Structures are given as C-alpha cells and as structure tokens.
Amino acid sequence: MKAWVCDRVGAIDHCHQVEVSTPSPKSHQILIEVHAAALNFPDVLKVLGKHQLSMTPPFILGQEGSGVVKEVGSSVVGFKPGDRVMFLCLSSLGALADFIAIDAHQVTKIPDSMSFELACCLPLTFGTAYLACIVHANIRASDEILILGAAGSLGLASMTLAKQIGCRVVCAVSSVERARFCRSRGADEVVIYEGAIETLEA
Ligand SMILES: NC(=O)c1ccc[n+]([C@@H]2O[C@H](COP(=O)([O-])OP(=O)(O)OC[C@H]3O[C@@H](n4cnc5c(N)ncnc54)[C@H](OP(=O)(O)O)[C@@H]3O)[C@@H](O)[C@H]2O)c1
C-alpha cells in the first residue's frame, strides 16, 4: 500500500509517499481502508521533533481519518466489513495510508449521510475541544468564553461547540483576515491581539 512516511525527525521534507506492507489486524483490531485523513498542528510538531510525545522514525503520518472496515479481529464485537467509520490514533499515528490496522476502541461508526471528508477531521480536533470545553471547563449557556488562536482548528472547533451550547464567544486572533473569518463562523466579538494592546495603552 501507499503511505506518507516520516523517515527522519527534524524537517517536513523528510516526509515521502512510499510503498509499505499492508498491516494485518490483531485480534482486538480493525483493518480500515482509509478514504480521508486530516493533518493537524500536532502532526507538524511530531515531524519536527517538538511534540511532547516523541516519535521513533520511520512512522506514518496522520492521527485521524475515516474509511470503510475491511476486516475485524477475532475478539472485536460491534463492527463488520463494510461499516463506514472514523478513527483516532491515540499514542501512534498512521492515518495517511491506504489502510490502517487500529484498536477497535479507537473506531466509531459514522452515519451514511456524513461524508468521509467531514468525518476524518472530527475525532482529534473536536475530541480535544470537547475535552477542554465540556469535560474540564464545563461551559454552560450562561458563560462568556474567550478563545485564543480562535481561527486555528482547535479554536474553531471550540467556538463551534460553545455556540452550540449557547455561550457568548469572544475570539482573539492576530489579523484582520482571521477576525473576519471568526465573525463569519459565528463569533459574538473578536479581538485582534495588537489592536487590543494599543487600545489598552491609549
Ligand atoms: N488540532 C488538534 O486536534 C489538537 C489536539 C491536541 C492539541 N493541540 C494543540 O493545540 C494547539 C493549537 O493547535 P491547532 O491544531 O488549533 O493549530 P492551528 O490550526 O495551526 O492554529 C493555531 C493558532 O495558534 C496561533 N498561533 C500563535 N503562534 C503560532 C505559531 N508560532 N505557529 C502557528 N500558530 C500560532 C495562530 O492564531 P493567531 O495567529 O490568530 O494567534 C493559529 O491560528 C497546538 O499547540 C496543538 O499542538 C491540537
């Protein structure tokens, strides 16, 4: 199969599309034919060797994706070949490949109405935003929340969740372009960092 592999940590140009062996699922795993995969900032950090979890090269890029179940391990229940799914690679990567063998508890079925392109970018980014905003911060409809770096993927996911809950959302960003983007996605108020500092100093 084809896969995007990082063969040396330190620079993005150490990543290449190469032929590797198609993995075989262990008894607790599912083999998925990958239809779409997302790249996130943590992928970049891992390639550069700047992420808190260091990776030993060579490794396949991509921490989240979506696709169709091809094979299920002998102890896996609840999945069958043909199921449409999304997945999150927890301690390892591997989504930027034709196939991935992954532990069943990291896989979730998706509805027929959801595209693979949409599903592939939900588990990591929205999962992290959910953990931060709902599990840890326990935000409520009556809350007003401030999101830094709001035009990035985690910021945007956090804003989407917070708006769904009914919060008033203030977004902080570094440029007018990003401010416009946040407004277009539902921000109630936008602060541009430098502008805010000038206002404070005036
Ligand atoms: N994406 C995920 O699923 C995920 C999961 C776990 C942890 N994280 C962590 O959450 C943080 C944000 O990730 P993200 O995926 O949202 O990243 P992103 O899409 O690249 O957005 C990052 C935002 O941070 C701001 N920023 C400030 N200094 C920056 C710099 N030196 N380089 C790039 N952006 C900078 C930028 O906004 P302004 O220019 O407006 O300030 C940018 O929009 C990272 O530390 C990442 O490791 C992300």
The ligand as an SDF file (V2000), in Angstrom:
LIG
                    3D

 48 52  0  0  0  0  0  0  0  0999 V2000
   -5.7060   20.2150   16.4030 N   0  0  0  0  0  0  0  0  0  0  0  0
   -5.8370   19.3290   17.3740 C   0  0  0  0  0  0  0  0  0  0  0  0
   -6.6410   18.4050   17.2710 O   0  0  0  0  0  0  0  0  0  0  0  0
   -5.0070   19.4150   18.6300 C   0  0  0  0  0  0  0  0  0  0  0  0
   -5.0890   18.3770   19.5460 C   0  0  0  0  0  0  0  0  0  0  0  0
   -4.3520   18.4480   20.7270 C   0  0  0  0  0  0  0  0  0  0  0  0
   -3.5480   19.5410   20.9690 C   0  0  0  0  0  0  0  0  0  0  0  0
   -3.4620   20.5330   20.0310 N   0  0  0  0  0  0  0  0  0  0  0  0
   -2.5880   21.6820   20.3210 C   0  0  0  0  0  0  0  0  0  0  0  0
   -3.3890   22.8650   20.3040 O   0  0  0  0  0  0  0  0  0  0  0  0
   -2.6150   23.9570   19.7520 C   0  0  0  0  0  0  0  0  0  0  0  0
   -3.3470   24.5560   18.5540 C   0  0  0  0  0  0  0  0  0  0  0  0
   -3.4580   23.5350   17.5580 O   0  0  0  0  0  0  0  0  0  0  0  0
   -4.3030   23.7650   16.2240 P   0  0  0  0  0  0  0  0  0  0  0  0
   -4.3960   22.4450   15.5600 O   0  0  0  0  0  0  0  0  0  0  0  0
   -5.5350   24.5330   16.5210 O   0  0  0  0  0  0  0  0  0  0  0  0
   -3.2760   24.6630   15.3830 O   0  0  0  0  0  0  0  0  0  0  0  0
   -3.5700   25.6700   14.1600 P   0  0  0  0  0  0  0  0  0  0  0  0
   -4.7710   25.2600   13.3970 O   0  0  0  0  0  0  0  0  0  0  0  0
   -2.2840   25.7980   13.4430 O   0  0  0  0  0  0  0  0  0  0  0  0
   -3.9150   27.0300   14.9070 O   0  0  0  0  0  0  0  0  0  0  0  0
   -3.0140   27.5930   15.8080 C   0  0  0  0  0  0  0  0  0  0  0  0
   -3.3760   29.0490   16.0430 C   0  0  0  0  0  0  0  0  0  0  0  0
   -2.4770   29.5000   17.0630 O   0  0  0  0  0  0  0  0  0  0  0  0
   -1.9800   30.7940   16.7230 C   0  0  0  0  0  0  0  0  0  0  0  0
   -0.5170   30.7910   16.7880 N   0  0  0  0  0  0  0  0  0  0  0  0
    0.2010   31.5140   17.6570 C   0  0  0  0  0  0  0  0  0  0  0  0
    1.5030   31.3250   17.4960 N   0  0  0  0  0  0  0  0  0  0  0  0
    1.6400   30.4450   16.4770 C   0  0  0  0  0  0  0  0  0  0  0  0
    2.7790   29.8630   15.8410 C   0  0  0  0  0  0  0  0  0  0  0  0
    4.0120   30.1420   16.2290 N   0  0  0  0  0  0  0  0  0  0  0  0
    2.5470   28.9980   14.8340 N   0  0  0  0  0  0  0  0  0  0  0  0
    1.2880   28.6840   14.4540 C   0  0  0  0  0  0  0  0  0  0  0  0
    0.1830   29.2270   15.0390 N   0  0  0  0  0  0  0  0  0  0  0  0
    0.3650   30.0990   16.0350 C   0  0  0  0  0  0  0  0  0  0  0  0
   -2.4970   31.1160   15.3430 C   0  0  0  0  0  0  0  0  0  0  0  0
   -3.5150   32.0760   15.5320 O   0  0  0  0  0  0  0  0  0  0  0  0
   -3.1980   33.6320   15.6260 P   0  0  0  0  0  0  0  0  0  0  0  0
   -2.1860   33.9420   14.5520 O   0  0  0  0  0  0  0  0  0  0  0  0
   -4.5160   34.2760   15.3890 O   0  0  0  0  0  0  0  0  0  0  0  0
   -2.6520   33.8340   17.0070 O   0  0  0  0  0  0  0  0  0  0  0  0
   -3.1550   29.8540   14.7880 C   0  0  0  0  0  0  0  0  0  0  0  0
   -4.3950   30.1120   14.1400 O   0  0  0  0  0  0  0  0  0  0  0  0
   -1.2320   23.3740   19.4040 C   0  0  0  0  0  0  0  0  0  0  0  0
   -0.3850   23.5960   20.4900 O   0  0  0  0  0  0  0  0  0  0  0  0
   -1.5170   21.8880   19.2470 C   0  0  0  0  0  0  0  0  0  0  0  0
   -0.3780   21.0910   19.4940 O   0  0  0  0  0  0  0  0  0  0  0  0
   -4.1880   20.4990   18.8780 C   0  0  0  0  0  0  0  0  0  0  0  0
  1  2  1  0
  2  3  2  0
  2  4  1  0
  4  5  1  0
  4 48  2  0
  5  6  2  0
  6  7  1  0
  7  8  2  0
  8  9  1  0
  8 48  1  0
  9 10  1  0
  9 46  1  0
 10 11  1  0
 11 12  1  0
 11 44  1  0
 12 13  1  0
 13 14  1  0
 14 15  2  0
 14 16  1  0
 14 17  1  0
 17 18  1  0
 18 19  2  0
 18 20  1  0
 18 21  1  0
 21 22  1  0
 22 23  1  0
 23 24  1  0
 23 42  1  0
 24 25  1  0
 25 26  1  0
 25 36  1  0
 26 27  1  0
 26 35  1  0
 27 28  2  0
 28 29  1  0
 29 30  1  0
 29 35  2  0
 30 31  1  0
 30 32  2  0
 32 33  1  0
 33 34  2  0
 34 35  1  0
 36 37  1  0
 36 42  1  0
 37 38  1  0
 38 39  2  0
 38 40  1  0
 38 41  1  0
 42 43  1  0
 44 45  1  0
 44 46  1  0
 46 47  1  0
M  CHG  2   8   1  16  -1
M  END
$$$$
